[in-house]
Amino acid sequence: MHDEVVTVVGGGLAGSEAAWQLAQRGHDVVLHEMRPVRQTEAHRTDRLAELVCSNTFKSTELSTAHGAIKAEMRELGCLVLECADLARVAAGSALAVDRDVFAATVTERIQSHPRITVERGEIEALPVGPAIIATGPLTSDGLAASLRQRLGADSLAFYDAIAPVVSRDSIDESRVFTASRYGKETMEGATEGAYLNCAMDHAEYEAFVSALDTADQFHGHEFDKVPYFSGCMPVEEMNSRGHETLRFGPLKPVGLSDPRTGVRPHAVVQLRREDRAGRLWNLVGFQTRLRIPEQQRVFRMIPGLANAEFLRYGSIHRNSYVNSPSVLTSAMALKDDERIFLAGQITGVEGYTESTASGLLAGINLSRVLRGQQPVVPPTTTMLGALYRYLREADPRHFQPMNANFGLVDDLDEQIRDKRVKKERIAERAVREMREWRQSNLVGSPVAVP
Ligand SMILES: Cc1cc2nc3c(=O)[nH]c(=O)nc-3n(C[C@H](O)[C@H](O)[C@H](O)COP(=O)(O)OP(=O)(O)OC[C@H]3O[C@@H](n4cnc5c(N)ncnc54)[C@H](O)[C@@H]3O)c2cc1C
């Protein structure tokens, strides 16, 4: 029925899911995986969908962001989650798996699908469409160079230096003030409201930098060592060069006066909005390798953040990802070729579950394009739709990868004070809306395996 053979590059989580979705919709697929001909620095086996680090897809509880997105993915018929269920090991409410059983199950399902051919070997140049590129955080050098050539030299990053993001409603309003340094205009032309400023006096600053001195850091894999020159110096590394370094760097108070005292603070931590709705706020310059409990402990010492809810934690990793807001369409296809989609971590989503979800949607959408239909993206009341909104609307000047979190999703119409109940309601709505979206957009698919 569909003559053109689809190329999927990368047999990780996103590529395996995308290939499956396409094949189930009647397309013949060649899935190219470079392992074992060429290994990455993190993978160990030749299996498809190998989990390179932890063995968990995180929580299944609907009141969590990962529980919500998984429930949505199940609505869409996700292969990877089906295989995860078969490989599940006891881990409370988390969907943890035996990694060998899991990868072997995905490999077996993919290889035995009559419409999928798996070819082993590296693809060194961007293929012609129809294609999905799902080569992940450790995309090989040749293909990375080809992507940079096609999309522009600055459009593909090789490291993510992620600063934490906190939710707006967890910031103590009485401890912060809104202003830009020297009242400078933002890109949008607004002089007010560009940054939230957490002012520190001398004692608060000294306590903070001393805590940072002794905080426990994550020491990653050898290949994960990042050359700290391109604006990605960890905050703790800067601090180790002397206690005044941060005060002359990201925490410099110049150009700011605290309206409550009328004087310049000793130091200032600035928070920059990550989304248009102003629910997610980034700690500017706080890329970090501190362990998660240490990020909570030390960063909550910042005035105004004592009860901060972290929607994303800081990290610094080897990671290839494109600047999606500037170079991809809203469905994550190339702007100059709607028959080539990107999927998985290379689009700027972060994590096993999010990467799989992105592969699922890319498979659905390439199938639609091949049938002469427009690509579709779920509504922003769903976790997946909200994540895609972030990928298309984030400020390209500061684009950093993002994981699923409730700060991305549209608010409820009703006010609910209890945070857990509120998240449950948002998640229930998300699953309902995903079901309706599927019913109205994906009628008749996936088709049966021939
Ligand atoms: C060291 C490390 C640890 C991580 N730990 C976690 C964790 O604990 N939890 C978590 O949720 N996320 C973790 N991540 C992120 C995780 O890698 C992704 O969330 C997920 O694997 C991304 O899925 P993907 O399909 O986009 O990429 P991958 O799963 O990496 O799949 C990409 C595939 O493409 C292949 N490939 C690359 N280039 C080519 C080419 N040119 N031709 C053919 N094939 C190619 C690769 O061999 C690989 O199989 C980690 C990442 C790294 C690097």
Ligand as a Chemical Component Dictionary entry (heavy atoms), coordinates in Angstrom:
data_LIG
# 
_chem_comp.id                   LIG 
_chem_comp.type                 NON-POLYMER 
_chem_comp.pdbx_formal_charge   0 
_chem_comp.three_letter_code    LIG 
# 
loop_
_chem_comp_atom.comp_id 
_chem_comp_atom.atom_id 
_chem_comp_atom.alt_atom_id 
_chem_comp_atom.type_symbol 
_chem_comp_atom.charge 
_chem_comp_atom.model_Cartn_x 
_chem_comp_atom.model_Cartn_y 
_chem_comp_atom.model_Cartn_z 
_chem_comp_atom.pdbx_ordinal 
LIG C1  C1  C 0 25.762 8.117 30.091 1  
LIG C2  C2  C 0 24.293 8.389 29.988 2  
LIG C3  C3  C 0 23.469 8.026 31.032 3  
LIG C4  C4  C 0 22.092 8.261 30.966 4  
LIG N1  N1  N 0 21.316 7.864 32.004 5  
LIG C5  C5  C 0 19.959 8.014 31.922 6  
LIG C6  C6  C 0 19.101 7.517 32.950 7  
LIG O1  O1  O 0 19.549 6.960 33.931 8  
LIG N2  N2  N 0 17.763 7.706 32.824 9  
LIG C7  C7  C 0 17.220 8.319 31.744 10 
LIG O2  O2  O 0 15.995 8.443 31.684 11 
LIG N3  N3  N 0 18.004 8.790 30.757 12 
LIG C8  C8  C 0 19.360 8.643 30.806 13 
LIG N4  N4  N 0 20.173 9.107 29.794 14 
LIG C9  C9  C 0 19.570 9.715 28.662 15 
LIG C10 C10 C 0 19.221 8.538 27.743 16 
LIG O3  O3  O 0 20.336 8.205 26.955 17 
LIG C11 C11 C 0 18.096 8.876 26.869 18 
LIG O4  O4  O 0 17.029 9.306 27.658 19 
LIG C12 C12 C 0 17.586 7.789 25.945 20 
LIG O5  O5  O 0 18.409 6.668 25.825 21 
LIG C13 C13 C 0 17.474 8.491 24.654 22 
LIG O6  O6  O 0 16.841 7.664 23.749 23 
LIG P1  P1  P 0 17.196 7.851 22.228 24 
LIG O7  O7  O 0 16.443 6.822 21.497 25 
LIG O8  O8  O 0 17.028 9.262 21.834 26 
LIG O9  O9  O 0 18.770 7.534 22.160 27 
LIG P2  P2  P 0 19.503 6.143 22.438 28 
LIG O10 O10 O 0 18.693 5.263 23.302 29 
LIG O11 O11 O 0 20.893 6.477 22.856 30 
LIG O12 O12 O 0 19.539 5.470 20.988 31 
LIG C14 C14 C 0 20.277 6.013 19.943 32 
LIG C15 C15 C 0 20.824 4.876 19.099 33 
LIG O13 O13 O 0 21.374 5.408 17.908 34 
LIG C16 C16 C 0 22.568 4.687 17.597 35 
LIG N5  N5  N 0 23.360 5.568 16.713 36 
LIG C17 C17 C 0 24.000 6.717 17.021 37 
LIG N6  N6  N 0 24.534 7.270 15.909 38 
LIG C18 C18 C 0 24.228 6.437 14.873 39 
LIG C19 C19 C 0 24.496 6.471 13.472 40 
LIG N7  N7  N 0 25.183 7.452 12.896 41 
LIG N8  N8  N 0 24.055 5.449 12.694 42 
LIG C20 C20 C 0 23.338 4.423 13.265 43 
LIG N9  N9  N 0 23.061 4.341 14.585 44 
LIG C21 C21 C 0 23.484 5.355 15.377 45 
LIG C22 C22 C 0 23.163 4.392 18.938 46 
LIG O14 O14 O 0 24.017 3.276 18.885 47 
LIG C23 C23 C 0 21.932 4.109 19.796 48 
LIG O15 O15 O 0 21.590 2.755 19.804 49 
LIG C24 C24 C 0 21.551 8.888 29.836 50 
LIG C25 C25 C 0 22.391 9.257 28.773 51 
LIG C26 C26 C 0 23.733 9.019 28.845 52 
LIG C27 C27 C 0 24.604 9.404 27.689 53 
# 
loop_
_chem_comp_bond.comp_id 
_chem_comp_bond.atom_id_1 
_chem_comp_bond.atom_id_2 
_chem_comp_bond.value_order 
_chem_comp_bond.pdbx_ordinal 
LIG C1  C2  SING 1  
LIG C2  C3  SING 2  
LIG C2  C26 DOUB 3  
LIG C3  C4  DOUB 4  
LIG C4  N1  SING 5  
LIG C4  C24 SING 6  
LIG N1  C5  DOUB 7  
LIG C5  C6  SING 8  
LIG C5  C8  SING 9  
LIG C6  O1  DOUB 10 
LIG C6  N2  SING 11 
LIG N2  C7  SING 12 
LIG C7  O2  DOUB 13 
LIG C7  N3  SING 14 
LIG N3  C8  DOUB 15 
LIG C8  N4  SING 16 
LIG N4  C9  SING 17 
LIG N4  C24 SING 18 
LIG C9  C10 SING 19 
LIG C10 O3  SING 20 
LIG C10 C11 SING 21 
LIG C11 O4  SING 22 
LIG C11 C12 SING 23 
LIG C12 O5  SING 24 
LIG C12 C13 SING 25 
LIG C13 O6  SING 26 
LIG O6  P1  SING 27 
LIG P1  O7  DOUB 28 
LIG P1  O8  SING 29 
LIG P1  O9  SING 30 
LIG O9  P2  SING 31 
LIG P2  O10 DOUB 32 
LIG P2  O11 SING 33 
LIG P2  O12 SING 34 
LIG O12 C14 SING 35 
LIG C14 C15 SING 36 
LIG C15 O13 SING 37 
LIG C15 C23 SING 38 
LIG O13 C16 SING 39 
LIG C16 N5  SING 40 
LIG C16 C22 SING 41 
LIG N5  C17 SING 42 
LIG N5  C21 SING 43 
LIG C17 N6  DOUB 44 
LIG N6  C18 SING 45 
LIG C18 C19 SING 46 
LIG C18 C21 DOUB 47 
LIG C19 N7  SING 48 
LIG C19 N8  DOUB 49 
LIG N8  C20 SING 50 
LIG C20 N9  DOUB 51 
LIG N9  C21 SING 52 
LIG C22 O14 SING 53 
LIG C22 C23 SING 54 
LIG C23 O15 SING 55 
LIG C24 C25 DOUB 56 
LIG C25 C26 SING 57 
LIG C26 C27 SING 58 
# 
